[in-house]
């Protein structure tokens, strides 16, 4: 048994498409839309989903991306003229009832028959601005510190909207949350940065940010 955290509101997938953005052709799979019924995770991705640039998206540490309805509600307050559809932030899993910033790096979730592990926050790239139709949005997203959470696939399986998100395991001792890693980009204390560097499941992106923070003093 585990601890029920919340539930999945929608499962969203998308395939790469090429669009014109600021006078050039850009290929991205950030356009994701909800699927009807169950969705299958095979290997490290959802069936029907892909990443356009595997150097910076997808792969083991960023296999799936979760964003919450609570964060959507916050953005709706900031941008009342924007229509916020599920999948707008490029997330695969839209969650409800979970403070993703409080998720501990390495904690594991059972969703349907799949087991996923919290790996790192999202650090936005220019394609998020493209999706929102505003090149400056990447900076707004960064400043808001509402990053959502990337997930590793521990056990592939089937999941769907309405499934509970159940925490079935937490790593002992370290207690480093998604929010702490986000803070490492914004002048976090050296003690936190050193703890991130000592974390054996820290991603390359997390280690790079921590080293930069320590180098700045």
Backbone bond lengths (Angstrom), bond angles and torsions (degrees), N, CA, C in turn:
res aa  C-N    CA-C-N  psi(-1)  N-CA   C-N-CA  omega(-1)  CA-C   N-CA-C  phi
1 X - - - 1.461 - - 1.522 109.78 -
2 X 1.313 115.51 159.15 1.450 120.20 178.99 1.516 110.03 -142.69
3 X 1.315 115.23 -169.18 1.463 121.69 -177.93 1.524 109.60 -103.81
4 X 1.335 116.41 120.92 1.464 120.46 177.70 1.522 109.01 -71.60
5 X 1.316 116.15 124.93 1.456 121.69 -178.23 1.520 112.70 -100.12
6 X 1.312 116.94 -35.80 1.457 122.29 -175.08 1.511 108.27 176.18
7 X 1.319 115.69 -150.76 1.461 118.61 -178.51 1.518 110.40 -148.08
8 X 1.322 114.21 167.48 1.459 121.26 176.34 1.525 109.07 -90.63
9 X 1.322 116.70 125.56 1.464 122.28 177.90 1.520 110.33 -87.55
10 X 1.325 116.93 -39.23 1.460 119.82 176.48 1.520 109.81 -155.41
11 X 1.327 114.16 151.22 1.464 122.50 172.10 1.521 105.97 -109.07
12 X 1.332 117.19 128.17 1.454 121.56 -170.20 1.531 110.74 -124.63
13 X 1.317 115.49 136.62 1.464 119.98 179.18 1.522 109.66 -133.50
14 X 1.318 114.89 160.76 1.456 120.77 176.58 1.506 111.02 -163.82
15 X 1.302 116.24 155.15 1.460 123.14 177.86 1.525 109.16 -115.34
16 X 1.321 117.57 155.98 1.470 119.61 -178.00 1.522 112.80 -58.15
17 X 1.319 114.08 140.85 1.459 120.94 172.12 1.527 107.93 -137.69
18 X 1.312 116.27 155.41 1.465 121.22 -179.27 1.522 109.02 -108.55
19 X 1.332 115.16 128.08 1.456 121.10 -179.27 1.527 108.93 -131.16
20 X 1.315 115.12 162.02 1.469 119.10 175.07 1.518 109.00 -89.78
21 X 1.310 116.44 130.00 1.462 121.10 -179.79 1.522 107.97 -140.61
22 X 1.331 115.44 116.62 1.461 122.50 -179.81 1.523 111.81 51.93
23 X 1.332 114.91 44.82 1.447 120.74 172.70 1.512 116.29 83.13
24 X 1.324 117.59 8.37 1.469 118.80 177.19 1.518 110.19 -138.23
25 X 1.325 115.77 161.15 1.449 122.08 -179.58 1.535 109.42 -87.76
26 X 1.325 115.65 126.32 1.468 121.26 -178.15 1.525 108.52 -126.34
27 X 1.316 116.08 132.96 1.465 121.39 178.65 1.521 109.48 -105.36
28 X 1.323 115.90 130.27 1.465 121.05 -177.88 1.518 109.80 -154.79
29 X 1.333 115.13 153.38 1.466 120.66 174.01 1.521 110.88 -110.09
30 X 1.318 116.91 22.63 1.461 119.98 -176.73 1.526 112.30 -69.66
31 X 1.346 117.89 -16.72 1.456 120.65 176.28 1.534 108.59 -77.08
32 X 1.310 116.47 99.45 1.472 120.74 -179.51 1.529 108.99 -119.39
33 X 1.330 114.58 143.62 1.464 120.85 -177.54 1.525 109.82 -131.68
34 X 1.336 117.02 152.62 1.466 120.56 -179.77 1.523 112.23 -62.60
35 X 1.317 115.18 145.68 1.464 121.71 174.27 1.523 108.67 -102.46
36 X 1.309 116.14 152.66 1.461 121.80 174.69 1.524 109.00 -91.40
37 X 1.324 116.49 132.81 1.449 120.18 176.02 1.510 113.10 79.28
38 X 1.336 116.16 -167.87 1.469 120.56 -175.95 1.522 112.01 -66.95
39 X 1.335 114.36 150.18 1.465 122.08 174.10 1.525 107.54 -124.20
40 X 1.311 115.36 145.90 1.465 120.85 -174.65 1.526 110.03 -110.31
41 X 1.328 114.90 131.60 1.458 120.45 170.21 1.520 107.48 -93.79
42 X 1.317 116.52 121.48 1.461 122.52 177.28 1.520 106.86 -121.54
43 X 1.315 116.57 123.09 1.460 119.10 -175.32 1.514 109.86 66.22
44 X 1.331 116.21 -120.05 1.462 120.65 -177.40 1.525 112.96 -114.43
45 X 1.329 117.58 24.21 1.459 117.82 178.73 1.521 110.63 -152.95
46 X 1.315 114.05 161.68 1.451 120.82 172.92 1.524 109.65 -76.44
47 X 1.307 116.40 141.54 1.461 120.12 173.98 1.535 108.53 -62.12
48 X 1.317 116.12 131.88 1.460 120.93 -178.07 1.503 113.90 90.36
49 X 1.337 117.02 2.89 1.461 121.48 -179.29 1.525 108.91 -121.25
50 X 1.324 116.28 153.21 1.463 120.58 178.48 1.520 108.80 -158.45
51 X 1.318 115.54 167.44 1.461 122.42 173.72 1.518 108.43 -116.98
52 X 1.323 115.71 141.91 1.460 119.67 -177.55 1.524 112.04 -80.09
53 X 1.314 117.60 -30.77 1.464 121.91 -176.61 1.521 108.17 -132.13
54 X 1.324 117.43 97.42 1.460 121.96 -175.33 1.525 113.05 -71.43
55 X 1.318 117.74 -7.91 1.469 118.94 174.76 1.517 111.32 -69.08
56 X 1.323 117.26 -29.93 1.472 119.99 -174.15 1.529 113.43 -125.78
57 X 1.326 118.49 -10.21 1.458 121.98 179.70 1.526 109.10 -133.41
58 X 1.319 115.90 151.52 1.453 119.80 178.63 1.522 111.09 75.00
59 X 1.338 115.83 -165.77 1.450 120.30 -177.07 1.522 111.59 83.60
60 X 1.304 116.13 -177.69 1.461 121.53 -171.93 1.521 112.88 -59.17
61 X 1.320 117.93 -48.66 1.461 120.83 -173.77 1.520 113.69 -79.64
62 X 1.314 117.70 -15.87 1.467 121.77 -178.70 1.524 109.96 -132.41
63 X 1.325 114.66 46.47 1.466 120.03 -175.54 1.521 111.40 -66.66
64 X 1.335 116.89 -45.76 1.463 122.60 177.56 1.522 108.24 -132.62
65 X 1.324 114.82 155.80 1.466 120.62 -179.34 1.515 109.21 -126.08
66 X 1.338 116.04 133.37 1.470 121.97 179.98 1.524 110.05 -115.01
67 X 1.336 115.35 137.92 1.470 121.55 173.98 1.518 107.22 -137.98
68 X 1.336 116.57 149.25 1.465 119.70 -168.83 1.522 113.34 -104.52
69 X 1.322 115.28 153.63 1.460 120.59 174.35 1.523 110.47 -65.00
70 X 1.328 117.35 -29.10 1.461 120.35 177.79 1.526 110.69 -64.64
71 X 1.330 116.62 -39.50 1.462 119.37 176.39 1.529 111.09 -71.08
72 X 1.324 116.77 -36.36 1.469 119.83 173.53 1.533 110.34 -57.15
73 X 1.331 116.42 -43.59 1.464 120.20 -178.80 1.523 110.72 -63.03
74 X 1.315 116.74 -38.94 1.469 120.19 177.95 1.527 110.32 -62.65
75 X 1.325 116.23 -46.23 1.463 119.76 179.40 1.527 111.36 -63.71
76 X 1.314 117.31 -35.95 1.461 120.11 178.69 1.521 110.83 -61.84
77 X 1.331 116.36 -34.67 1.462 120.12 175.67 1.518 112.67 -68.81
78 X 1.336 115.80 -33.42 1.463 120.92 179.51 1.521 112.13 -78.93
79 X 1.341 116.63 -30.11 1.464 121.82 -173.45 1.529 109.01 -132.03
80 X 1.324 117.41 70.07 1.461 120.66 -172.57 1.525 114.73 -63.99
81 X 1.328 118.56 -17.33 1.464 120.85 -179.15 1.530 112.61 -90.45
82 X 1.323 116.61 -0.13 1.461 120.96 -178.66 1.519 110.13 -96.56
83 X 1.315 117.29 137.94 1.463 122.30 173.96 1.521 108.04 -90.57
84 X 1.313 116.58 117.43 1.459 121.42 -176.00 1.526 109.80 -99.57
85 X 1.319 115.60 100.00 1.454 121.92 178.05 1.524 109.68 -93.63
86 X 1.323 117.49 150.55 1.457 121.05 176.71 1.529 109.84 -56.28
87 X 1.315 115.76 134.51 1.452 120.82 -178.61 1.510 114.18 90.70
88 X 1.330 118.22 -2.12 1.462 121.16 -175.96 1.525 111.76 -60.40
89 X 1.320 117.47 -34.43 1.458 120.48 -179.40 1.531 111.91 -85.49
90 X 1.314 116.23 7.47 1.453 120.26 179.07 1.508 113.56 81.90
91 X 1.337 116.16 13.07 1.469 118.80 -176.93 1.521 112.13 -78.37
92 X 1.319 115.20 148.23 1.459 121.57 173.04 1.515 111.66 -82.71
93 X 1.330 116.58 -34.16 1.463 121.80 -177.19 1.516 108.90 -124.60
94 X 1.322 116.67 117.96 1.456 121.38 172.50 1.526 106.70 -95.30
95 X 1.337 116.14 120.32 1.460 121.37 -173.80 1.518 111.12 -106.25
96 X 1.319 114.63 162.21 1.467 121.90 175.66 1.519 107.88 -137.86
97 X 1.326 115.67 135.02 1.461 120.14 175.57 1.514 114.75 90.47
98 X 1.332 117.42 3.16 1.465 121.04 -177.01 1.524 109.60 -118.41
99 X 1.330 116.15 127.66 1.463 120.89 170.45 1.524 106.56 -84.93
100 X 1.314 116.86 97.35 1.454 120.50 -174.33 1.522 112.27 -64.55
101 X 1.309 116.61 -27.38 1.463 119.37 177.16 1.519 112.77 -63.84
102 X 1.330 116.41 -26.25 1.464 121.04 -179.79 1.522 112.90 -87.25
103 X 1.319 118.04 -6.85 1.465 120.50 179.29 1.523 109.71 -64.16
104 X 1.322 116.01 135.21 1.458 121.63 -178.03 1.529 109.50 -87.93
105 X 1.320 116.44 135.02 1.456 121.06 177.77 1.534 108.96 -56.68
106 X 1.319 115.76 124.19 1.462 120.95 179.59 1.511 114.95 96.50
107 X 1.350 118.13 -7.80 1.466 116.85 177.03 1.519 109.59 -70.86
108 X 1.321 115.35 150.61 1.462 120.59 -174.08 1.514 111.43 -114.30
109 X 1.332 114.17 139.88 1.462 122.19 -179.11 1.526 109.92 -118.11
110 X 1.319 114.62 135.96 1.464 120.52 168.29 1.527 106.89 -97.73
111 X 1.326 115.82 123.93 1.462 121.87 175.88 1.517 106.55 -132.10
112 X 1.320 117.17 115.15 1.451 119.25 -172.37 1.517 108.68 60.47
113 X 1.325 116.94 -127.40 1.467 120.50 177.60 1.524 111.99 -100.11
114 X 1.320 117.88 2.94 1.465 122.12 -178.93 1.528 110.67 -93.77
115 X 1.318 115.90 150.37 1.459 122.82 172.60 1.523 107.62 -120.38
116 X 1.342 115.84 125.51 1.456 123.06 -177.16 1.520 109.43 -122.85
117 X 1.317 115.95 155.00 1.471 121.26 -178.66 1.519 110.34 -127.13
118 X 1.328 116.51 131.38 1.467 121.76 178.97 1.522 108.61 -67.04
119 X 1.339 116.59 126.18 1.465 119.74 -174.03 1.525 114.25 -113.66
120 X 1.338 118.03 -44.74 1.464 119.66 -177.50 1.524 109.40 -170.45
121 X 1.357 117.18 165.84 1.463 120.07 171.64 1.515 110.73 -73.84
122 X 1.320 114.50 172.15 1.462 120.44 170.22 1.521 108.54 -91.56
123 X 1.317 115.50 131.09 1.455 121.70 171.60 1.518 105.87 -109.00
124 X 1.334 118.33 110.98 1.466 121.25 -165.04 1.521 113.15 -67.91
125 X 1.336 113.93 150.70 1.461 121.13 173.25 1.525 108.48 -116.89
126 X 1.315 115.57 178.89 1.463 120.64 -174.75 1.521 112.61 -63.57
127 X 1.325 117.54 -20.97 1.463 119.29 -177.84 1.525 111.99 -68.75
128 X 1.329 117.57 -24.96 1.465 118.98 174.28 1.520 109.91 -66.76
129 X 1.319 116.75 -40.87 1.460 120.16 175.33 1.517 111.36 -61.86
130 X 1.334 116.45 -39.53 1.464 120.51 177.37 1.523 110.18 -61.23
131 X 1.328 116.59 -45.16 1.478 120.30 -179.50 1.517 111.33 -61.31
132 X 1.320 116.74 -37.11 1.460 121.20 -178.45 1.525 112.55 -85.41
133 X 1.342 116.68 -5.55 1.457 120.28 -178.81 1.506 113.56 71.02
134 X 1.330 116.58 25.56 1.462 121.36 -176.49 1.527 108.03 -150.49
135 X 1.331 116.79 107.55 1.458 119.89 -176.82 1.521 112.55 -59.99
136 X 1.335 117.25 -26.79 1.471 120.61 -178.96 1.521 112.70 -79.59
137 X 1.337 117.60 -8.61 1.456 118.79 -175.47 1.525 112.17 -63.96
138 X 1.318 117.56 -30.62 1.462 120.20 178.25 1.528 110.42 -55.04
139 X 1.318 117.04 -41.77 1.459 120.60 179.23 1.528 111.08 -70.27
140 X 1.338 117.11 -38.65 1.468 119.92 177.66 1.530 110.10 -61.36
141 X 1.316 116.15 -42.64 1.461 121.21 -179.99 1.523 110.22 -62.72
142 X 1.306 116.25 -43.46 1.463 121.27 179.66 1.526 110.72 -62.21
143 X 1.314 116.63 -44.55 1.456 121.02 -177.65 1.530 112.28 -69.20
144 X 1.335 116.63 -30.73 1.471 120.39 -179.04 1.523 112.08 -69.64
145 X 1.321 117.61 -23.52 1.470 123.20 179.66 1.527 111.82 58.29
146 X 1.309 115.47 34.21 1.471 122.16 174.14 1.523 106.83 -112.73
147 X 1.320 114.30 77.53 1.465 120.76 -164.13 1.520 114.45 -84.24
148 X 1.332 118.17 -20.69 1.452 118.97 -166.82 1.517 109.60 70.53
149 X 1.327 116.98 -174.53 1.461 121.27 -175.26 1.520 111.05 -137.32
150 X 1.322 115.61 132.06 1.461 120.89 169.16 1.523 109.28 -83.46
151 X 1.328 114.85 151.95 1.463 121.74 -174.27 1.519 110.82 -132.46
152 X 1.325 115.67 140.02 1.463 122.09 169.32 1.522 108.94 -88.72
153 X 1.315 116.55 155.46 1.457 121.38 173.42 1.531 108.15 -96.56
154 X 1.328 115.87 115.11 1.468 121.47 176.06 1.520 109.85 -89.72
155 X 1.326 115.34 -45.57 1.468 121.42 176.62 1.523 108.17 -136.20
156 X 1.321 117.97 115.95 1.467 120.01 175.59 1.530 110.57 -61.02
157 X 1.302 116.14 159.51 1.455 119.73 179.64 1.509 111.14 176.17
158 X 1.321 115.15 -163.63 1.461 121.99 -176.47 1.521 109.52 -113.60
159 X 1.315 116.15 138.56 1.462 121.54 178.70 1.520 108.44 -147.26
160 X 1.339 115.22 163.48 1.459 118.87 -178.59 1.513 110.17 -160.04
161 X 1.327 116.15 166.79 1.460 121.69 176.19 1.522 109.25 -56.24
162 X 1.328 115.23 137.81 1.460 121.02 -177.79 1.505 113.74 98.38
163 X 1.339 117.89 -17.38 1.463 120.28 178.63 1.523 110.75 -66.62
164 X 1.331 115.57 142.26 1.460 120.49 172.44 1.520 110.39 -71.73
165 X 1.323 115.21 148.02 1.463 121.90 169.24 1.524 106.54 -101.24
166 X 1.312 116.66 114.12 1.466 121.99 -174.06 1.526 108.83 -116.22
167 X 1.326 115.47 121.97 1.467 118.77 176.47 1.522 108.61 -77.85
168 X 1.324 116.59 119.00 1.464 120.93 -175.92 1.523 112.23 -111.18
169 X 1.324 116.66 -1.69 1.455 118.49 178.19 1.506 111.69 -172.32
170 X 1.331 116.06 140.86 1.460 121.83 176.14 1.521 108.56 -128.65
171 X 1.325 117.83 140.69 1.465 119.47 178.06 1.525 110.09 -68.09
172 X 1.313 118.54 143.38 1.453 120.40 -179.81 1.524 112.34 -72.90
173 X 1.301 114.88 149.12 1.472 123.71 161.65 1.527 117.38 76.89
174 X 1.341 119.28 -51.78 1.464 116.25 -163.18 1.526 112.83 -71.12
175 X 1.327 120.68 -38.12 1.456 123.08 173.79 1.510 115.78 64.48
176 X 1.322 118.94 17.86 1.468 120.76 -179.20 1.521 109.39 -79.98
177 X 1.324 115.65 121.34 1.454 122.11 -175.65 1.528 111.04 -97.10
178 X 1.315 114.57 166.24 1.466 120.32 171.35 1.527 109.94 -52.29
179 X 1.325 117.57 -45.51 1.469 121.32 -178.58 1.522 111.85 -61.59
180 X 1.328 117.85 -35.22 1.464 120.39 178.32 1.524 111.15 -65.40
181 X 1.329 115.85 -40.90 1.465 119.05 179.58 1.525 110.28 -67.45
182 X 1.333 117.15 -38.56 1.472 119.96 174.90 1.526 109.70 -59.62
183 X 1.335 116.32 -42.59 1.467 119.95 179.52 1.525 112.10 -61.55
184 X 1.335 116.89 -27.92 1.464 119.44 -178.41 1.522 112.18 -63.33
185 X 1.304 115.93 -16.62 1.470 120.89 177.31 1.518 112.17 -88.34
186 X 1.325 116.16 -8.52 1.466 120.33 -171.00 1.525 112.14 -127.77
187 X 1.311 117.64 39.23 1.454 120.36 174.51 1.505 114.42 81.91
188 X 1.332 117.93 47.46 1.462 122.04 179.42 1.526 110.94 -75.45
189 X 1.337 116.77 157.29 1.467 120.20 177.47 1.529 111.80 -60.36
190 X 1.316 116.28 150.11 1.462 121.08 -179.38 1.524 111.18 -59.00
191 X 1.319 117.40 -34.58 1.469 120.62 -179.23 1.520 110.94 -59.69
192 X 1.336 117.30 -42.22 1.459 120.70 178.35 1.520 110.83 -67.12
193 X 1.315 116.71 -43.13 1.462 120.03 -179.27 1.532 110.68 -61.73
194 X 1.311 116.89 -39.21 1.467 120.46 178.66 1.524 111.13 -67.12
195 X 1.329 116.80 -36.21 1.465 119.96 176.98 1.524 111.12 -65.23
196 X 1.333 116.60 -38.51 1.468 119.96 177.38 1.532 109.89 -64.40
197 X 1.319 116.90 -43.13 1.462 120.35 179.83 1.527 112.01 -62.70
198 X 1.326 116.66 -29.16 1.464 120.85 -178.97 1.520 112.84 -85.45
199 X 1.323 117.42 -5.36 1.456 121.71 -175.30 1.525 110.03 -78.03
200 X 1.324 117.01 120.56 1.461 119.15 -173.25 1.526 113.38 -72.78
201 X 1.329 117.71 -14.52 1.466 119.70 177.69 1.534 111.63 -107.63
202 X 1.331 116.94 13.74 1.468 119.94 177.36 1.525 110.07 -64.20
203 X 1.321 116.49 138.61 1.459 120.72 177.46 1.530 109.94 -78.95
204 X 1.325 115.49 166.80 1.461 119.79 178.43 1.527 111.32 -59.27
205 X 1.330 116.53 -39.31 1.468 119.85 179.92 1.520 111.27 -63.73
206 X 1.324 117.11 -40.40 1.464 121.01 178.00 1.522 111.27 -64.10
207 X 1.313 116.98 -43.69 1.461 121.05 -179.72 1.522 111.08 -64.79
208 X 1.323 116.91 -40.47 1.467 120.35 179.41 1.520 111.25 -62.00
209 X 1.326 116.86 -44.90 1.461 120.14 179.87 1.526 111.30 -64.42
210 X 1.324 116.75 -41.53 1.462 120.01 -179.46 1.527 110.76 -64.46
211 X 1.312 117.27 -41.65 1.472 120.08 179.19 1.522 110.84 -65.07
212 X 1.333 116.33 -40.73 1.458 119.39 178.16 1.531 110.98 -62.45
213 X 1.337 115.08 -42.51 1.451 118.99 -179.74 1.513 112.21 -62.31
214 X 1.315 117.06 -41.75 1.471 120.11 178.95 1.530 110.97 -68.45
215 X 1.325 116.93 -35.59 1.456 120.61 -179.75 1.535 110.48 -65.75
216 X 1.313 116.79 -33.02 1.475 120.53 179.23 1.520 111.32 -72.53
217 X 1.331 115.65 -20.93 1.466 119.79 -178.78 1.501 112.10 77.80
